[in-house]
C-alpha cells in the first residue's frame, strides 16, 4: 500500500471503531477484514512460521518438513536455529504454549507501518484445513463465539490504531498476543 492508502486504512479503522455499537461485533469484524484484505491472515497457529517465510519470499516446502527448501537461509536471516526458537524469539510464544499450537488458530495482522502482531486463539476456529486465508474467507466471524469475537476485535483494533494492548481479565478466546514483529 502507498502512504496515502495506509492513512486511509487508519481513518477507516477509526470510523469503524466509532460505529461499533451500531454495527455490532460480527459485522465490524467482517468490514475490518475487507478493509485489511491480505494484511490479516488466519490459519493453523503451528503453521504460521511457514506462511511467514513464504510471504517473505523463501521457498519453503509444504508442512510437514520434507528436508528441502530454503529453511537454513530463512532461519539464518531470522536469527534462529529451529521452528520452536522462531516462535519464541519472533512472536514471544513461551515453550509451554508452543507444544499446544496445533490446537490453536492464529490471526496475524499487519499495520500501516508493515509491523505484525499475532493473536493466538484457543481452539481451531478457521474453516480451511491447510494454508492461510484472509479474515473474511477464514470463517472466523461465523465460528468464534460473540465474546471471543469482541475480545479479538478489541485487540486487533488497539494494534491498528496504536493503542496499548489491554491486559487483565479476558473471556478466554485470545490465548496469547505476540510482541510486534
Order of alpha helices (4+ residues) and beta strands (2+ residues): alpha-alpha-alpha-beta-alpha-alpha-alpha-alpha-beta-beta-beta-alpha-alpha-alpha-beta
